[in-house]
Amino acid sequence: MSDTDEERQERIRVRAYFLWQEAGSPEGGAEWFWERARALEEAEAGVDAAEDASFPASDPPSRTPVVGPERPVGKSKT
C-alpha cells in the first residue's frame, strides 16, 4: 500500500514536533528537526519495505529486539 505525499508529510511534521519537544523546545533549528524526522521516516519506511518483502505472510517479521544470554557462555551456574 502506498502512502500519499500528504500523509508522509504529516508524519514527518508530527515526528519533527515531538523531536523538538524532546529537545526542550529550543528556539530555531526547525530545519534540523525536519531533516531528522524525514531521515527517520525514510529509514523506517525502508526497513518496513525490506521486511515485508522478505517474509511470507505466514511468517511475519519480529520487531522484538534480540538480547544476549542471561549468563556468559561457558560459565556454569553455581
BATORTOR-980066 format. One record per atom (N, C-alpha, C): residue in three letters; x, y, z; atom name. Coordinates in steps of 0.05 Angstrom, whole numbers, always signed. Layout:
% BATORTOR-980066
r|east|north|up|a
ALA|X|Y|Z|CA
...
% end
This chain:
% BATORTOR-980066
r|east|north|up|a
MET|+17|-23|+0|N
MET|+0|+0|+0|CA
MET|+18|+25|+0|C
SER|+12|+44|-16|N
SER|+27|+68|-19|CA
SER|+15|+92|-4|C
ASP|+31|+105|+11|N
ASP|+21|+129|+25|CA
ASP|+21|+153|+6|C
THR|+3|+171|+11|N
THR|+3|+195|-5|CA
THR|+25|+214|+6|C
ASP|+33|+232|-11|N
ASP|+53|+251|-2|CA
ASP|+44|+268|+22|C
GLU|+18|+274|+22|N
GLU|+7|+289|+45|CA
GLU|+9|+273|+71|C
GLU|+3|+247|+70|N
GLU|+5|+231|+94|CA
GLU|+34|+229|+104|C
ARG|+52|+226|+85|N
ARG|+81|+225|+92|CA
ARG|+90|+251|+105|C
GLN|+82|+273|+92|N
GLN|+90|+300|+103|CA
GLN|+78|+304|+131|C
GLU|+54|+295|+136|N
GLU|+42|+297|+162|CA
GLU|+57|+281|+183|C
ARG|+65|+257|+176|N
ARG|+80|+240|+195|CA
ARG|+107|+254|+201|C
ILE|+120|+265|+181|N
ILE|+145|+279|+185|CA
ILE|+141|+303|+203|C
ARG|+120|+319|+198|N
ARG|+114|+342|+214|CA
ARG|+109|+335|+243|C
VAL|+94|+314|+248|N
VAL|+88|+306|+276|CA
VAL|+114|+296|+289|C
ARG|+129|+280|+274|N
ARG|+154|+270|+286|CA
ARG|+174|+292|+292|C
ALA|+176|+312|+274|N
ALA|+193|+335|+279|CA
ALA|+184|+350|+304|C
TYR|+158|+353|+307|N
TYR|+148|+367|+331|CA
TYR|+156|+353|+356|C
PHE|+153|+326|+357|N
PHE|+160|+311|+381|CA
PHE|+190|+311|+386|C
LEU|+206|+310|+365|N
LEU|+235|+313|+368|CA
LEU|+242|+340|+380|C
TRP|+229|+361|+371|N
TRP|+233|+388|+381|CA
TRP|+225|+390|+410|C
GLN|+202|+378|+418|N
GLN|+194|+378|+446|CA
GLN|+214|+362|+463|C
GLU|+223|+339|+454|N
GLU|+242|+323|+469|CA
GLU|+268|+338|+474|C
ALA|+275|+356|+455|N
ALA|+300|+372|+457|CA
ALA|+296|+396|+475|C
GLY|+272|+399|+487|N
GLY|+267|+422|+505|CA
GLY|+256|+446|+491|C
SER|+245|+443|+468|N
SER|+232|+465|+453|CA
SER|+250|+488|+448|C
PRO|+274|+484|+437|N
PRO|+293|+506|+433|CA
PRO|+284|+525|+411|C
GLU|+294|+550|+413|N
GLU|+288|+569|+392|CA
GLU|+305|+562|+367|C
GLY|+293|+564|+344|N
GLY|+307|+559|+319|CA
GLY|+311|+529|+315|C
GLY|+325|+523|+293|N
GLY|+332|+495|+287|CA
GLY|+310|+479|+274|C
ALA|+290|+492|+264|N
ALA|+267|+478|+252|CA
ALA|+276|+460|+229|C
GLU|+295|+470|+213|N
GLU|+305|+454|+190|CA
GLU|+318|+428|+200|C
TRP|+334|+431|+222|N
TRP|+347|+407|+233|CA
TRP|+327|+386|+242|C
PHE|+306|+394|+257|N
PHE|+286|+376|+267|CA
PHE|+270|+364|+243|C
TRP|+265|+380|+223|N
TRP|+250|+369|+200|CA
TRP|+267|+348|+185|C
GLU|+293|+354|+181|N
GLU|+310|+336|+166|CA
GLU|+314|+310|+182|C
ARG|+317|+313|+208|N
ARG|+320|+289|+225|CA
ARG|+295|+272|+224|C
ALA|+272|+284|+225|N
ALA|+246|+270|+224|CA
ALA|+243|+256|+196|C
ARG|+251|+271|+175|N
ARG|+249|+259|+148|CA
ARG|+268|+235|+145|C
ALA|+292|+237|+156|N
ALA|+311|+215|+154|CA
ALA|+301|+191|+170|C
LEU|+289|+195|+193|N
LEU|+278|+173|+209|CA
LEU|+255|+160|+194|C
GLU|+238|+177|+182|N
GLU|+215|+166|+167|CA
GLU|+224|+149|+144|C
GLU|+244|+159|+129|N
GLU|+254|+144|+106|CA
GLU|+267|+118|+115|C
ALA|+283|+119|+136|N
ALA|+296|+95|+146|CA
ALA|+275|+74|+155|C
GLU|+255|+84|+169|N
GLU|+234|+66|+178|CA
GLU|+219|+54|+155|C
ALA|+213|+70|+135|N
ALA|+198|+60|+111|CA
ALA|+215|+40|+96|C
GLY|+241|+44|+95|N
GLY|+259|+26|+81|CA
GLY|+260|-1|+96|C
VAL|+262|+0|+122|N
VAL|+262|-25|+138|CA
VAL|+236|-40|+135|C
ASP|+214|-26|+137|N
ASP|+188|-39|+134|CA
ASP|+185|-52|+106|C
ALA|+193|-38|+86|N
ALA|+191|-49|+59|CA
ALA|+208|-74|+55|C
ALA|+233|-73|+66|N
ALA|+251|-96|+64|CA
ALA|+240|-119|+80|C
GLU|+229|-115|+104|N
GLU|+218|-136|+120|CA
GLU|+193|-148|+106|C
ASP|+176|-131|+96|N
ASP|+152|-141|+83|CA
ASP|+158|-158|+58|C
ALA|+180|-151|+44|N
ALA|+187|-165|+20|CA
ALA|+201|-191|+26|C
SER|+213|-194|+49|N
SER|+230|-217|+54|CA
SER|+216|-239|+71|C
PHE|+192|-234|+81|N
PHE|+178|-253|+97|CA
PHE|+151|-260|+85|C
PRO|+145|-286|+85|N
PRO|+118|-293|+75|CA
PRO|+97|-284|+95|C
ALA|+72|-282|+87|N
ALA|+51|-273|+104|CA
ALA|+47|-291|+128|C
SER|+54|-316|+125|N
SER|+51|-335|+147|CA
SER|+73|-333|+168|C
ASP|+94|-318|+162|N
ASP|+117|-315|+180|CA
ASP|+125|-285|+181|C
PRO|+109|-269|+195|N
PRO|+115|-240|+196|CA
PRO|+141|-235|+211|C
PRO|+154|-213|+204|N
PRO|+179|-206|+218|CA
PRO|+175|-199|+247|C
SER|+194|-206|+263|N
SER|+193|-199|+291|CA
SER|+205|-171|+295|C
ARG|+192|-155|+310|N
ARG|+203|-129|+317|CA
ARG|+214|-129|+346|C
THR|+217|-153|+357|N
THR|+227|-155|+384|CA
THR|+258|-155|+382|C
PRO|+271|-138|+398|N
PRO|+300|-137|+397|CA
PRO|+312|-163|+406|C
VAL|+335|-169|+395|N
VAL|+350|-193|+402|CA
VAL|+367|-186|+426|C
VAL|+366|-203|+447|N
VAL|+383|-199|+470|CA
VAL|+401|-223|+474|C
GLY|+423|-218|+489|N
GLY|+442|-239|+493|CA
GLY|+433|-258|+515|C
PRO|+450|-278|+521|N
PRO|+443|-298|+541|CA
PRO|+443|-285|+569|C
GLU|+428|-298|+587|N
GLU|+426|-287|+614|CA
GLU|+453|-289|+629|C
ARG|+469|-309|+622|N
ARG|+495|-312|+634|CA
ARG|+515|-315|+612|C
PRO|+540|-308|+617|N
PRO|+560|-311|+596|CA
PRO|+563|-340|+587|C
VAL|+568|-344|+562|N
VAL|+571|-370|+551|CA
VAL|+597|-383|+563|C
GLY|+595|-408|+570|N
GLY|+619|-422|+581|CA
GLY|+620|-420|+611|C
LYS|+604|-404|+623|N
LYS|+603|-402|+653|CA
LYS|+582|-421|+663|C
SER|+588|-436|+683|N
SER|+568|-454|+694|CA
SER|+553|-441|+717|C
LYS|+528|-449|+721|N
LYS|+513|-439|+744|CA
LYS|+524|-452|+769|C
THR|+527|-436|+790|N
THR|+536|-447|+816|CA
THR|+517|-440|+837|C
% end
